[in-house]
Amino acid sequence: MALVDVKLPSLGEEAGEEARVAFWYVDVGEEVDPDDNLLQMLTDKATFDVPSPQKGKLVEHLVGENDAVKVGQVLCRLEVAD
């Protein structure tokens, strides 16, 4: 098994370089499929979901609800098949 870091993607020029965690859809230990929403993020201008990049099990939240997160920061880790 390998670990995959899920990072906050680029938000676009107008949205800035930071977003806040609204809530997690997936708890540690739950299985996810590609494109399943992991968490919801908020900026001053938008609300958006961060999807899973691949099939796996969420093994760690690295940010909590209401935390401010910068673009490129790791949000969580997935355990995936090699």
MODELLER restraints for C-alpha pairs under 7 A, 6 or more apart:
rsr = mdl.restraints
at = mdl.atoms
rsr.add(forms.Gaussian(group=physical.xy_distance, feature=features.Distance(at['CA:1:A'], at['CA:79:A']), mean=6.31, stdev=0.5))
rsr.add(forms.Gaussian(group=physical.xy_distance, feature=features.Distance(at['CA:1:A'], at['CA:80:A']), mean=5.60, stdev=0.5))
rsr.add(forms.Gaussian(group=physical.xy_distance, feature=features.Distance(at['CA:1:A'], at['CA:81:A']), mean=4.82, stdev=0.5))
rsr.add(forms.Gaussian(group=physical.xy_distance, feature=features.Distance(at['CA:1:A'], at['CA:82:A']), mean=5.28, stdev=0.5))
rsr.add(forms.Gaussian(group=physical.xy_distance, feature=features.Distance(at['CA:2:A'], at['CA:79:A']), mean=5.61, stdev=0.5))
rsr.add(forms.Gaussian(group=physical.xy_distance, feature=features.Distance(at['CA:2:A'], at['CA:80:A']), mean=5.33, stdev=0.5))
rsr.add(forms.Gaussian(group=physical.xy_distance, feature=features.Distance(at['CA:2:A'], at['CA:81:A']), mean=6.22, stdev=0.5))
rsr.add(forms.Gaussian(group=physical.xy_distance, feature=features.Distance(at['CA:2:A'], at['CA:82:A']), mean=5.76, stdev=0.5))
rsr.add(forms.Gaussian(group=physical.xy_distance, feature=features.Distance(at['CA:3:A'], at['CA:77:A']), mean=6.30, stdev=0.5))
rsr.add(forms.Gaussian(group=physical.xy_distance, feature=features.Distance(at['CA:3:A'], at['CA:78:A']), mean=5.51, stdev=0.5))
rsr.add(forms.Gaussian(group=physical.xy_distance, feature=features.Distance(at['CA:3:A'], at['CA:79:A']), mean=4.63, stdev=0.5))
rsr.add(forms.Gaussian(group=physical.xy_distance, feature=features.Distance(at['CA:3:A'], at['CA:80:A']), mean=6.17, stdev=0.5))
rsr.add(forms.Gaussian(group=physical.xy_distance, feature=features.Distance(at['CA:4:A'], at['CA:77:A']), mean=5.50, stdev=0.5))
rsr.add(forms.Gaussian(group=physical.xy_distance, feature=features.Distance(at['CA:4:A'], at['CA:78:A']), mean=5.10, stdev=0.5))
rsr.add(forms.Gaussian(group=physical.xy_distance, feature=features.Distance(at['CA:4:A'], at['CA:79:A']), mean=6.41, stdev=0.5))
rsr.add(forms.Gaussian(group=physical.xy_distance, feature=features.Distance(at['CA:5:A'], at['CA:74:A']), mean=6.04, stdev=0.5))
rsr.add(forms.Gaussian(group=physical.xy_distance, feature=features.Distance(at['CA:5:A'], at['CA:76:A']), mean=6.06, stdev=0.5))
rsr.add(forms.Gaussian(group=physical.xy_distance, feature=features.Distance(at['CA:5:A'], at['CA:77:A']), mean=4.68, stdev=0.5))
rsr.add(forms.Gaussian(group=physical.xy_distance, feature=features.Distance(at['CA:5:A'], at['CA:78:A']), mean=6.57, stdev=0.5))
rsr.add(forms.Gaussian(group=physical.xy_distance, feature=features.Distance(at['CA:6:A'], at['CA:74:A']), mean=5.61, stdev=0.5))
rsr.add(forms.Gaussian(group=physical.xy_distance, feature=features.Distance(at['CA:6:A'], at['CA:75:A']), mean=5.64, stdev=0.5))
rsr.add(forms.Gaussian(group=physical.xy_distance, feature=features.Distance(at['CA:6:A'], at['CA:76:A']), mean=5.41, stdev=0.5))
rsr.add(forms.Gaussian(group=physical.xy_distance, feature=features.Distance(at['CA:6:A'], at['CA:77:A']), mean=5.98, stdev=0.5))
rsr.add(forms.Gaussian(group=physical.xy_distance, feature=features.Distance(at['CA:7:A'], at['CA:72:A']), mean=5.27, stdev=0.5))
rsr.add(forms.Gaussian(group=physical.xy_distance, feature=features.Distance(at['CA:7:A'], at['CA:73:A']), mean=5.28, stdev=0.5))
rsr.add(forms.Gaussian(group=physical.xy_distance, feature=features.Distance(at['CA:7:A'], at['CA:74:A']), mean=4.20, stdev=0.5))
rsr.add(forms.Gaussian(group=physical.xy_distance, feature=features.Distance(at['CA:7:A'], at['CA:75:A']), mean=5.34, stdev=0.5))
rsr.add(forms.Gaussian(group=physical.xy_distance, feature=features.Distance(at['CA:8:A'], at['CA:71:A']), mean=5.06, stdev=0.5))
rsr.add(forms.Gaussian(group=physical.xy_distance, feature=features.Distance(at['CA:8:A'], at['CA:72:A']), mean=5.06, stdev=0.5))
rsr.add(forms.Gaussian(group=physical.xy_distance, feature=features.Distance(at['CA:8:A'], at['CA:73:A']), mean=5.67, stdev=0.5))
rsr.add(forms.Gaussian(group=physical.xy_distance, feature=features.Distance(at['CA:8:A'], at['CA:74:A']), mean=6.53, stdev=0.5))
rsr.add(forms.Gaussian(group=physical.xy_distance, feature=features.Distance(at['CA:8:A'], at['CA:75:A']), mean=6.54, stdev=0.5))
rsr.add(forms.Gaussian(group=physical.xy_distance, feature=features.Distance(at['CA:9:A'], at['CA:71:A']), mean=5.81, stdev=0.5))
rsr.add(forms.Gaussian(group=physical.xy_distance, feature=features.Distance(at['CA:9:A'], at['CA:72:A']), mean=6.09, stdev=0.5))
rsr.add(forms.Gaussian(group=physical.xy_distance, feature=features.Distance(at['CA:10:A'], at['CA:71:A']), mean=5.68, stdev=0.5))
rsr.add(forms.Gaussian(group=physical.xy_distance, feature=features.Distance(at['CA:11:A'], at['CA:17:A']), mean=6.67, stdev=0.5))
rsr.add(forms.Gaussian(group=physical.xy_distance, feature=features.Distance(at['CA:15:A'], at['CA:43:A']), mean=6.66, stdev=0.5))
rsr.add(forms.Gaussian(group=physical.xy_distance, feature=features.Distance(at['CA:15:A'], at['CA:45:A']), mean=6.23, stdev=0.5))
rsr.add(forms.Gaussian(group=physical.xy_distance, feature=features.Distance(at['CA:17:A'], at['CA:70:A']), mean=5.71, stdev=0.5))
rsr.add(forms.Gaussian(group=physical.xy_distance, feature=features.Distance(at['CA:17:A'], at['CA:71:A']), mean=5.45, stdev=0.5))
rsr.add(forms.Gaussian(group=physical.xy_distance, feature=features.Distance(at['CA:18:A'], at['CA:68:A']), mean=6.64, stdev=0.5))
rsr.add(forms.Gaussian(group=physical.xy_distance, feature=features.Distance(at['CA:18:A'], at['CA:69:A']), mean=5.47, stdev=0.5))
rsr.add(forms.Gaussian(group=physical.xy_distance, feature=features.Distance(at['CA:18:A'], at['CA:70:A']), mean=4.38, stdev=0.5))
rsr.add(forms.Gaussian(group=physical.xy_distance, feature=features.Distance(at['CA:18:A'], at['CA:71:A']), mean=5.98, stdev=0.5))
rsr.add(forms.Gaussian(group=physical.xy_distance, feature=features.Distance(at['CA:19:A'], at['CA:41:A']), mean=6.13, stdev=0.5))
rsr.add(forms.Gaussian(group=physical.xy_distance, feature=features.Distance(at['CA:19:A'], at['CA:42:A']), mean=5.42, stdev=0.5))
rsr.add(forms.Gaussian(group=physical.xy_distance, feature=features.Distance(at['CA:19:A'], at['CA:43:A']), mean=4.88, stdev=0.5))
rsr.add(forms.Gaussian(group=physical.xy_distance, feature=features.Distance(at['CA:19:A'], at['CA:68:A']), mean=5.71, stdev=0.5))
rsr.add(forms.Gaussian(group=physical.xy_distance, feature=features.Distance(at['CA:19:A'], at['CA:69:A']), mean=5.39, stdev=0.5))
rsr.add(forms.Gaussian(group=physical.xy_distance, feature=features.Distance(at['CA:19:A'], at['CA:70:A']), mean=6.57, stdev=0.5))
rsr.add(forms.Gaussian(group=physical.xy_distance, feature=features.Distance(at['CA:20:A'], at['CA:41:A']), mean=5.53, stdev=0.5))
rsr.add(forms.Gaussian(group=physical.xy_distance, feature=features.Distance(at['CA:20:A'], at['CA:42:A']), mean=5.09, stdev=0.5))
rsr.add(forms.Gaussian(group=physical.xy_distance, feature=features.Distance(at['CA:20:A'], at['CA:43:A']), mean=6.43, stdev=0.5))
rsr.add(forms.Gaussian(group=physical.xy_distance, feature=features.Distance(at['CA:20:A'], at['CA:66:A']), mean=5.66, stdev=0.5))
rsr.add(forms.Gaussian(group=physical.xy_distance, feature=features.Distance(at['CA:20:A'], at['CA:67:A']), mean=5.48, stdev=0.5))
rsr.add(forms.Gaussian(group=physical.xy_distance, feature=features.Distance(at['CA:20:A'], at['CA:68:A']), mean=4.38, stdev=0.5))
rsr.add(forms.Gaussian(group=physical.xy_distance, feature=features.Distance(at['CA:20:A'], at['CA:69:A']), mean=5.94, stdev=0.5))
rsr.add(forms.Gaussian(group=physical.xy_distance, feature=features.Distance(at['CA:21:A'], at['CA:40:A']), mean=6.24, stdev=0.5))
rsr.add(forms.Gaussian(group=physical.xy_distance, feature=features.Distance(at['CA:21:A'], at['CA:41:A']), mean=4.67, stdev=0.5))
rsr.add(forms.Gaussian(group=physical.xy_distance, feature=features.Distance(at['CA:21:A'], at['CA:42:A']), mean=6.37, stdev=0.5))
rsr.add(forms.Gaussian(group=physical.xy_distance, feature=features.Distance(at['CA:21:A'], at['CA:64:A']), mean=6.75, stdev=0.5))
rsr.add(forms.Gaussian(group=physical.xy_distance, feature=features.Distance(at['CA:21:A'], at['CA:65:A']), mean=4.97, stdev=0.5))
rsr.add(forms.Gaussian(group=physical.xy_distance, feature=features.Distance(at['CA:21:A'], at['CA:66:A']), mean=4.96, stdev=0.5))
rsr.add(forms.Gaussian(group=physical.xy_distance, feature=features.Distance(at['CA:21:A'], at['CA:67:A']), mean=5.52, stdev=0.5))
rsr.add(forms.Gaussian(group=physical.xy_distance, feature=features.Distance(at['CA:21:A'], at['CA:68:A']), mean=6.62, stdev=0.5))
rsr.add(forms.Gaussian(group=physical.xy_distance, feature=features.Distance(at['CA:22:A'], at['CA:40:A']), mean=5.35, stdev=0.5))
rsr.add(forms.Gaussian(group=physical.xy_distance, feature=features.Distance(at['CA:22:A'], at['CA:41:A']), mean=5.23, stdev=0.5))
rsr.add(forms.Gaussian(group=physical.xy_distance, feature=features.Distance(at['CA:22:A'], at['CA:42:A']), mean=6.19, stdev=0.5))
rsr.add(forms.Gaussian(group=physical.xy_distance, feature=features.Distance(at['CA:22:A'], at['CA:65:A']), mean=5.63, stdev=0.5))
rsr.add(forms.Gaussian(group=physical.xy_distance, feature=features.Distance(at['CA:22:A'], at['CA:66:A']), mean=5.91, stdev=0.5))
rsr.add(forms.Gaussian(group=physical.xy_distance, feature=features.Distance(at['CA:23:A'], at['CA:39:A']), mean=5.77, stdev=0.5))
rsr.add(forms.Gaussian(group=physical.xy_distance, feature=features.Distance(at['CA:23:A'], at['CA:40:A']), mean=5.51, stdev=0.5))
rsr.add(forms.Gaussian(group=physical.xy_distance, feature=features.Distance(at['CA:23:A'], at['CA:65:A']), mean=5.36, stdev=0.5))
rsr.add(forms.Gaussian(group=physical.xy_distance, feature=features.Distance(at['CA:24:A'], at['CA:38:A']), mean=6.16, stdev=0.5))
rsr.add(forms.Gaussian(group=physical.xy_distance, feature=features.Distance(at['CA:24:A'], at['CA:39:A']), mean=4.22, stdev=0.5))
rsr.add(forms.Gaussian(group=physical.xy_distance, feature=features.Distance(at['CA:24:A'], at['CA:40:A']), mean=6.40, stdev=0.5))
rsr.add(forms.Gaussian(group=physical.xy_distance, feature=features.Distance(at['CA:25:A'], at['CA:37:A']), mean=6.65, stdev=0.5))
rsr.add(forms.Gaussian(group=physical.xy_distance, feature=features.Distance(at['CA:25:A'], at['CA:38:A']), mean=5.29, stdev=0.5))
rsr.add(forms.Gaussian(group=physical.xy_distance, feature=features.Distance(at['CA:25:A'], at['CA:39:A']), mean=5.17, stdev=0.5))
rsr.add(forms.Gaussian(group=physical.xy_distance, feature=features.Distance(at['CA:26:A'], at['CA:38:A']), mean=5.43, stdev=0.5))
rsr.add(forms.Gaussian(group=physical.xy_distance, feature=features.Distance(at['CA:28:A'], at['CA:58:A']), mean=5.18, stdev=0.5))
rsr.add(forms.Gaussian(group=physical.xy_distance, feature=features.Distance(at['CA:28:A'], at['CA:59:A']), mean=5.18, stdev=0.5))
rsr.add(forms.Gaussian(group=physical.xy_distance, feature=features.Distance(at['CA:28:A'], at['CA:60:A']), mean=5.87, stdev=0.5))
rsr.add(forms.Gaussian(group=physical.xy_distance, feature=features.Distance(at['CA:28:A'], at['CA:61:A']), mean=6.97, stdev=0.5))
rsr.add(forms.Gaussian(group=physical.xy_distance, feature=features.Distance(at['CA:29:A'], at['CA:57:A']), mean=6.02, stdev=0.5))
rsr.add(forms.Gaussian(group=physical.xy_distance, feature=features.Distance(at['CA:29:A'], at['CA:58:A']), mean=5.45, stdev=0.5))
rsr.add(forms.Gaussian(group=physical.xy_distance, feature=features.Distance(at['CA:29:A'], at['CA:59:A']), mean=5.65, stdev=0.5))
rsr.add(forms.Gaussian(group=physical.xy_distance, feature=features.Distance(at['CA:30:A'], at['CA:57:A']), mean=5.56, stdev=0.5))
rsr.add(forms.Gaussian(group=physical.xy_distance, feature=features.Distance(at['CA:30:A'], at['CA:58:A']), mean=5.74, stdev=0.5))
rsr.add(forms.Gaussian(group=physical.xy_distance, feature=features.Distance(at['CA:31:A'], at['CA:56:A']), mean=5.70, stdev=0.5))
rsr.add(forms.Gaussian(group=physical.xy_distance, feature=features.Distance(at['CA:31:A'], at['CA:57:A']), mean=4.26, stdev=0.5))
rsr.add(forms.Gaussian(group=physical.xy_distance, feature=features.Distance(at['CA:31:A'], at['CA:58:A']), mean=6.41, stdev=0.5))
rsr.add(forms.Gaussian(group=physical.xy_distance, feature=features.Distance(at['CA:32:A'], at['CA:55:A']), mean=5.53, stdev=0.5))
rsr.add(forms.Gaussian(group=physical.xy_distance, feature=features.Distance(at['CA:32:A'], at['CA:56:A']), mean=5.51, stdev=0.5))
rsr.add(forms.Gaussian(group=physical.xy_distance, feature=features.Distance(at['CA:32:A'], at['CA:57:A']), mean=5.97, stdev=0.5))
rsr.add(forms.Gaussian(group=physical.xy_distance, feature=features.Distance(at['CA:33:A'], at['CA:52:A']), mean=6.85, stdev=0.5))
rsr.add(forms.Gaussian(group=physical.xy_distance, feature=features.Distance(at['CA:33:A'], at['CA:54:A']), mean=6.03, stdev=0.5))
rsr.add(forms.Gaussian(group=physical.xy_distance, feature=features.Distance(at['CA:33:A'], at['CA:55:A']), mean=4.21, stdev=0.5))
rsr.add(forms.Gaussian(group=physical.xy_distance, feature=features.Distance(at['CA:33:A'], at['CA:56:A']), mean=6.64, stdev=0.5))
rsr.add(forms.Gaussian(group=physical.xy_distance, feature=features.Distance(at['CA:34:A'], at['CA:52:A']), mean=5.29, stdev=0.5))
rsr.add(forms.Gaussian(group=physical.xy_distance, feature=features.Distance(at['CA:34:A'], at['CA:53:A']), mean=5.43, stdev=0.5))
rsr.add(forms.Gaussian(group=physical.xy_distance, feature=features.Distance(at['CA:34:A'], at['CA:54:A']), mean=4.15, stdev=0.5))
rsr.add(forms.Gaussian(group=physical.xy_distance, feature=features.Distance(at['CA:34:A'], at['CA:55:A']), mean=5.13, stdev=0.5))
rsr.add(forms.Gaussian(group=physical.xy_distance, feature=features.Distance(at['CA:35:A'], at['CA:51:A']), mean=4.74, stdev=0.5))
rsr.add(forms.Gaussian(group=physical.xy_distance, feature=features.Distance(at['CA:35:A'], at['CA:52:A']), mean=4.96, stdev=0.5))
rsr.add(forms.Gaussian(group=physical.xy_distance, feature=features.Distance(at['CA:35:A'], at['CA:53:A']), mean=6.22, stdev=0.5))
rsr.add(forms.Gaussian(group=physical.xy_distance, feature=features.Distance(at['CA:36:A'], at['CA:51:A']), mean=5.28, stdev=0.5))
rsr.add(forms.Gaussian(group=physical.xy_distance, feature=features.Distance(at['CA:36:A'], at['CA:52:A']), mean=5.43, stdev=0.5))
rsr.add(forms.Gaussian(group=physical.xy_distance, feature=features.Distance(at['CA:37:A'], at['CA:49:A']), mean=5.99, stdev=0.5))
rsr.add(forms.Gaussian(group=physical.xy_distance, feature=features.Distance(at['CA:37:A'], at['CA:50:A']), mean=5.68, stdev=0.5))
rsr.add(forms.Gaussian(group=physical.xy_distance, feature=features.Distance(at['CA:37:A'], at['CA:51:A']), mean=4.18, stdev=0.5))
rsr.add(forms.Gaussian(group=physical.xy_distance, feature=features.Distance(at['CA:37:A'], at['CA:52:A']), mean=6.17, stdev=0.5))
rsr.add(forms.Gaussian(group=physical.xy_distance, feature=features.Distance(at['CA:38:A'], at['CA:50:A']), mean=5.75, stdev=0.5))
rsr.add(forms.Gaussian(group=physical.xy_distance, feature=features.Distance(at['CA:38:A'], at['CA:51:A']), mean=5.44, stdev=0.5))
rsr.add(forms.Gaussian(group=physical.xy_distance, feature=features.Distance(at['CA:38:A'], at['CA:52:A']), mean=6.09, stdev=0.5))
rsr.add(forms.Gaussian(group=physical.xy_distance, feature=features.Distance(at['CA:39:A'], at['CA:49:A']), mean=5.72, stdev=0.5))
rsr.add(forms.Gaussian(group=physical.xy_distance, feature=features.Distance(at['CA:39:A'], at['CA:50:A']), mean=5.57, stdev=0.5))
rsr.add(forms.Gaussian(group=physical.xy_distance, feature=features.Distance(at['CA:40:A'], at['CA:48:A']), mean=5.73, stdev=0.5))
rsr.add(forms.Gaussian(group=physical.xy_distance, feature=features.Distance(at['CA:40:A'], at['CA:49:A']), mean=4.37, stdev=0.5))
rsr.add(forms.Gaussian(group=physical.xy_distance, feature=features.Distance(at['CA:40:A'], at['CA:50:A']), mean=6.31, stdev=0.5))
rsr.add(forms.Gaussian(group=physical.xy_distance, feature=features.Distance(at['CA:41:A'], at['CA:47:A']), mean=5.76, stdev=0.5))
rsr.add(forms.Gaussian(group=physical.xy_distance, feature=features.Distance(at['CA:41:A'], at['CA:48:A']), mean=5.38, stdev=0.5))
rsr.add(forms.Gaussian(group=physical.xy_distance, feature=features.Distance(at['CA:41:A'], at['CA:49:A']), mean=6.01, stdev=0.5))
rsr.add(forms.Gaussian(group=physical.xy_distance, feature=features.Distance(at['CA:42:A'], at['CA:48:A']), mean=6.55, stdev=0.5))
rsr.add(forms.Gaussian(group=physical.xy_distance, feature=features.Distance(at['CA:55:A'], at['CA:80:A']), mean=6.56, stdev=0.5))
rsr.add(forms.Gaussian(group=physical.xy_distance, feature=features.Distance(at['CA:56:A'], at['CA:78:A']), mean=5.85, stdev=0.5))
rsr.add(forms.Gaussian(group=physical.xy_distance, feature=features.Distance(at['CA:56:A'], at['CA:79:A']), mean=5.41, stdev=0.5))
rsr.add(forms.Gaussian(group=physical.xy_distance, feature=features.Distance(at['CA:56:A'], at['CA:80:A']), mean=4.52, stdev=0.5))
rsr.add(forms.Gaussian(group=physical.xy_distance, feature=features.Distance(at['CA:57:A'], at['CA:78:A']), mean=5.35, stdev=0.5))
rsr.add(forms.Gaussian(group=physical.xy_distance, feature=features.Distance(at['CA:57:A'], at['CA:79:A']), mean=5.16, stdev=0.5))
rsr.add(forms.Gaussian(group=physical.xy_distance, feature=features.Distance(at['CA:57:A'], at['CA:80:A']), mean=6.71, stdev=0.5))
rsr.add(forms.Gaussian(group=physical.xy_distance, feature=features.Distance(at['CA:58:A'], at['CA:77:A']), mean=6.06, stdev=0.5))
rsr.add(forms.Gaussian(group=physical.xy_distance, feature=features.Distance(at['CA:58:A'], at['CA:78:A']), mean=4.49, stdev=0.5))
rsr.add(forms.Gaussian(group=physical.xy_distance, feature=features.Distance(at['CA:58:A'], at['CA:79:A']), mean=6.37, stdev=0.5))
rsr.add(forms.Gaussian(group=physical.xy_distance, feature=features.Distance(at['CA:59:A'], at['CA:77:A']), mean=5.79, stdev=0.5))
rsr.add(forms.Gaussian(group=physical.xy_distance, feature=features.Distance(at['CA:59:A'], at['CA:78:A']), mean=5.60, stdev=0.5))
rsr.add(forms.Gaussian(group=physical.xy_distance, feature=features.Distance(at['CA:59:A'], at['CA:79:A']), mean=6.35, stdev=0.5))
rsr.add(forms.Gaussian(group=physical.xy_distance, feature=features.Distance(at['CA:60:A'], at['CA:76:A']), mean=5.45, stdev=0.5))
rsr.add(forms.Gaussian(group=physical.xy_distance, feature=features.Distance(at['CA:60:A'], at['CA:77:A']), mean=5.26, stdev=0.5))
rsr.add(forms.Gaussian(group=physical.xy_distance, feature=features.Distance(at['CA:61:A'], at['CA:75:A']), mean=6.42, stdev=0.5))
rsr.add(forms.Gaussian(group=physical.xy_distance, feature=features.Distance(at['CA:61:A'], at['CA:76:A']), mean=4.52, stdev=0.5))
rsr.add(forms.Gaussian(group=physical.xy_distance, feature=features.Distance(at['CA:61:A'], at['CA:77:A']), mean=6.82, stdev=0.5))
rsr.add(forms.Gaussian(group=physical.xy_distance, feature=features.Distance(at['CA:62:A'], at['CA:74:A']), mean=6.85, stdev=0.5))
rsr.add(forms.Gaussian(group=physical.xy_distance, feature=features.Distance(at['CA:62:A'], at['CA:75:A']), mean=5.24, stdev=0.5))
rsr.add(forms.Gaussian(group=physical.xy_distance, feature=features.Distance(at['CA:62:A'], at['CA:76:A']), mean=5.10, stdev=0.5))
rsr.add(forms.Gaussian(group=physical.xy_distance, feature=features.Distance(at['CA:63:A'], at['CA:75:A']), mean=5.68, stdev=0.5))
